[in-house]
Amino acid sequence: MPLRLVRDGTTVQFMKGRIAGLVVSAVLSLASVVLFFAPGLNYGLDFQGGIVMEVRTEQPADFGAMREGIEELGLGSVALQQFGSPTEVLIRLQQQPDEPSQQRAVAAVRAWLDQEVPGSRVVRTEAVGARVSGELFTAGMTALGIALLAMLLYIWFRFEWEYGVGAVVTLILDVTKAIGFLALTRIEFDLATVAAVLTIIGYSVNDKVVVYDRMRENLRKFKTMPLRQVIDLSINESLNRTIGTSCTTFLACLPLALIATGPVANFAWVMLFGIVVGTSSSIFIAAPILLFLGERRLRKTAEEVKAPA
């Protein structure tokens, strides 16, 4: 017998809490906007600029040991990633105050590699300036904007405009909460984090499309049922699938958040937060917005249904 997290035939009236859900979401999003300006995001090397060093080792690199050793040099934020084969490492150092400091940082890393990683050699060294980091930041924000616009057009094309507006407004609220989470936890905001936010958008939209599909089916099936009851029924019918998918994805990301380090851990923590926010917003944000927008157009109200023809 398959395991079901929610028993069949549940009749939870979610729309009774629609006002509370919208108010709480608005307050959290407003607080996230405040956190964006003060204390602000902890921008990573991609957006702050810094030093990039490509290193090749004789044996497959031990990324954990290398990261810990270079961080002990006191050069600020350090990020490592595999660059091609396991023996190719890309080291990114925080932007230094001036040119002499950058040269000393590169020399310190070279000396550490010569001592702790014998046989390694630095293939190239580059400095990422403010202009390049600014271009990366603009590109990341543009990607987020295009993703939101694409989701609006997709849902608008597949459903009515009320569904599209409800989904995009909910996505904007989800993204602002993710930004607030980053500002509060001081997780580095870099390209990996932008990828996590884009993944959250895709995951959240997928969950909302499933719920919206069930609502559209029930609107056709129950032609006299008021929209509020249709929405509650649809959420209850898709609740088992929604919670099951969220729990599976959550458990898949949890080990990465607890064990991994660097950009991978940051990606996983943002994903965990996004899964919780995206799942709850499908029920308490997207559905109430659809109810307010489509009460008259998608379905008659309860009073109109009871009235004689």
C-alpha positions in Angstrom: 0.0 0.0 0.0 1.6 3.3 -1.0 2.4 5.9 1.7 0.1 8.9 1.6 1.1 11.9 3.6 -2.4 13.3 3.4 -5.4 11.0 3.6 -8.0 11.1 0.8 -11.1 13.1 1.2 -9.6 15.9 3.3 -11.9 19.0 3.5 -9.7 21.7 4.9 -11.2 25.1 4.2 -8.0 27.0 3.2 -9.8 30.1 1.9 -10.9 30.9 5.5 -7.3 32.0 6.1 -6.8 33.8 2.9 -6.7 37.3 4.5 -4.2 36.2 7.1 -2.1 34.5 4.5 -1.9 37.6 2.3 -1.2 39.9 5.2 1.6 37.7 6.6 3.1 37.4 3.1 3.0 41.1 2.5 4.6 41.9 5.9 7.4 39.4 5.3 8.0 40.7 1.8 8.1 44.3 3.1 10.6 43.3 5.8 12.7 41.6 3.1 12.8 44.8 1.1 14.0 46.7 4.2 16.7 44.0 4.8 17.8 44.4 1.2 18.8 48.0 1.9 19.9 47.6 5.5 22.1 45.6 6.1 22.0 44.6 2.4 23.2 41.5 0.6 26.5 39.9 1.2 27.8 40.1 -2.3 30.2 37.4 -3.4 33.2 37.5 -5.6 31.1 37.4 -8.8 29.5 40.8 -7.9 32.2 42.4 -5.8 35.2 41.7 -8.0 38.3 40.0 -6.9 41.2 37.8 -8.0 40.9 34.6 -10.0 43.7 32.0 -10.1 43.6 28.9 -12.2 45.7 26.1 -10.6 46.7 22.7 -11.8 47.6 19.9 -9.4 49.4 16.6 -10.0 46.7 14.6 -8.1 42.9 15.2 -7.9 42.5 18.3 -5.7 41.3 18.2 -2.2 38.9 21.1 -2.3 38.0 21.1 1.4 41.6 21.1 2.6 42.6 23.8 0.0 39.7 26.1 1.0 40.5 25.8 4.7 44.2 26.4 4.1 43.7 29.5 1.9 41.1 30.9 4.3 43.7 30.8 7.1 45.8 33.2 5.1 43.3 36.0 6.1 42.6 37.2 2.6 38.9 37.5 3.0 36.3 35.4 1.2 37.6 32.4 -0.8 35.7 30.3 -3.3 37.0 27.2 -5.1 35.5 25.2 -8.0 36.5 22.5 -10.3 37.6 23.8 -13.7 37.6 21.0 -16.2 39.3 17.9 -14.8 39.7 17.1 -11.1 43.2 18.4 -11.2 42.2 21.9 -12.4 41.0 24.3 -9.7 39.7 27.8 -10.0 40.5 29.9 -6.9 38.6 33.1 -6.3 39.8 35.6 -3.8 38.0 38.7 -2.4 38.8 42.1 -3.9 41.8 43.6 -2.1 42.1 47.3 -1.2 44.8 48.2 -3.7 47.2 46.9 -6.3 50.0 46.1 -3.8 47.6 44.2 -1.6 46.5 42.1 -4.6 50.0 41.2 -5.4 50.7 40.2 -1.8 47.5 38.0 -1.8 48.6 36.3 -5.0 52.1 35.7 -3.6 50.7 34.3 -0.4 48.5 31.8 -2.2 51.4 30.8 -4.4 53.6 30.2 -1.4 50.9 28.2 0.3 50.4 26.0 -2.8 54.1 25.4 -3.1 54.3 24.2 0.5 51.0 22.3 0.9 50.3 21.1 -2.6 53.6 20.1 -4.1 53.7 19.9 -7.8 50.9 22.4 -8.3 51.3 25.3 -10.6 49.4 28.5 -11.2 48.3 28.6 -14.9 46.9 32.1 -14.9 46.0 35.0 -12.6 43.3 37.6 -13.3 41.7 40.5 -11.4 38.0 40.9 -11.8 37.3 44.6 -11.6 34.2 46.5 -10.5 33.1 46.9 -14.1 33.0 43.1 -14.8 31.2 42.4 -11.5 28.7 45.1 -12.3 28.0 43.5 -15.6 27.5 40.1 -13.9 25.1 41.7 -11.4 23.1 43.3 -14.2 23.0 40.0 -16.1 21.8 38.2 -13.1 19.0 40.6 -12.4 18.0 40.6 -16.1 17.8 36.8 -15.9 15.4 37.0 -13.0 13.2 39.6 -14.7 13.1 37.5 -17.9 12.1 34.4 -15.9 9.2 36.2 -14.3 8.0 37.6 -17.6 8.3 34.2 -19.3 6.3 32.6 -16.5 3.6 35.3 -16.8 3.3 34.7 -20.6 3.3 30.9 -20.2 0.6 30.8 -17.6 -1.5 33.5 -19.4 -1.3 31.5 -22.6 -2.2 28.2 -20.8 -4.9 29.6 -18.5 -6.9 32.8 -18.2 -5.1 36.1 -17.3 -6.3 35.8 -13.7 -4.1 32.7 -13.3 -1.1 34.5 -14.8 -1.4 37.6 -12.6 -1.9 35.5 -9.5 1.2 33.3 -10.3 3.5 36.2 -11.1 2.5 38.3 -8.0 3.1 35.2 -5.9 6.5 34.6 -7.5 7.5 38.2 -6.8 6.6 37.8 -3.2 8.5 34.5 -3.1 11.6 36.1 -4.6 11.5 39.1 -2.2 11.4 36.6 0.7 14.4 34.8 -0.7 16.3 38.1 -0.9 15.4 38.8 2.7 16.6 35.3 3.7 19.9 36.0 2.0 20.3 39.4 3.7 19.3 37.9 7.1 21.6 34.9 7.0 24.5 36.7 5.3 24.8 33.9 2.7 26.9 35.1 -0.2 24.9 36.5 -3.1 26.8 35.2 -6.2 26.0 33.5 -9.5 25.3 30.2 -7.7 22.7 32.0 -5.5 21.1 33.6 -8.6 20.8 30.1 -10.1 19.1 28.9 -6.8 16.6 31.7 -7.0 15.9 30.9 -10.7 15.4 27.2 -9.7 13.0 28.3 -7.0 11.0 30.3 -9.5 10.7 27.2 -11.8 9.9 24.9 -8.9 7.2 27.3 -7.5 5.6 27.8 -10.9 5.5 24.0 -11.5 3.6 23.6 -8.2 1.2 26.3 -9.0 0.5 25.0 -12.4 -0.5 21.6 -10.9 -2.9 23.3 -8.5 -4.3 25.6 -11.2 -4.9 22.6 -13.5 -7.0 20.9 -10.9 -8.9 24.1 -10.3 -9.7 24.4 -14.0 -10.8 20.8 -14.2 -13.1 21.2 -11.2 -14.5 24.5 -12.7 -15.6 22.5 -15.7 -16.8 19.5 -13.6 -18.8 21.4 -11.0 -20.5 24.1 -13.0 -22.6 25.5 -10.2 -20.1 25.3 -7.3 -18.9 28.7 -6.1 -15.3 29.5 -6.9 -14.3 29.6 -3.2 -15.4 26.0 -2.8 -13.8 24.9 -6.0 -10.5 26.3 -4.9 -10.7 24.6 -1.5 -11.6 21.3 -3.2 -8.8 21.6 -5.7 -6.2 22.3 -3.1 -7.3 19.3 -1.0 -7.3 17.0 -4.0 -3.7 18.0 -5.0 -2.4 18.4 -1.4 -0.9 14.9 -1.3 1.0 15.4 -4.5 2.2 18.9 -3.5 3.5 17.9 0.0 5.0 14.7 -1.3 7.0 16.4 -4.0 8.1 19.2 -1.6 9.3 16.6 1.0 11.2 14.6 -1.6 13.0 17.7 -3.0 13.6 19.0 0.6 15.2 15.7 1.7 17.3 15.7 -1.5 18.7 19.2 -0.8 19.1 18.7 3.0 22.4 16.6 2.9 24.0 19.2 0.6 23.1 22.0 3.0 24.5 20.1 6.0 27.6 18.5 4.5 28.7 20.6 1.5 30.6 23.9 1.7 31.0 27.0 -0.3 28.6 27.8 -3.3 27.1 24.3 -3.2 26.0 24.7 0.4 24.7 28.2 -0.3 22.7 26.9 -3.2 21.2 24.1 -1.1 20.2 26.4 1.8 18.4 28.8 -0.6 16.7 25.9 -2.2 15.4 24.6 1.2 14.0 28.0 2.0 12.5 28.3 -1.5 10.8 24.9 -1.2 9.0 25.8 2.0 8.0 29.3 0.8 7.0 28.1 -2.7 4.8 25.3 -1.4 3.0 27.4 1.2 2.5 30.3 -1.3 0.7 28.0 -3.7 -2.0 27.5 -1.0 -2.1 30.7 0.9 -1.1 33.3 -1.7 -1.7 32.2 -5.2 -5.1 30.7 -4.5 -6.5 33.7 -2.6 -5.3 36.1 -5.3 -7.1 34.0 -7.9 -10.2 34.1 -5.8 -10.2 37.9 -5.6 -9.5 38.3 -9.3 -11.8 35.6 -10.6 -14.7 35.7 -8.2 -17.0 37.4 -10.8 -15.4 36.3 -14.1 -14.5 32.6 -13.6 -17.5 31.6 -11.5 -20.6 33.2 -10.0 -20.7 33.9 -6.3 -22.6 31.7 -3.9 -25.5 34.3 -3.8 -25.8 34.3 -7.6 -25.8 30.5 -7.7 -28.7 30.4 -5.2 -30.7 33.1 -7.0 -33.4 31.9 -9.5 -32.6 32.1 -13.2 
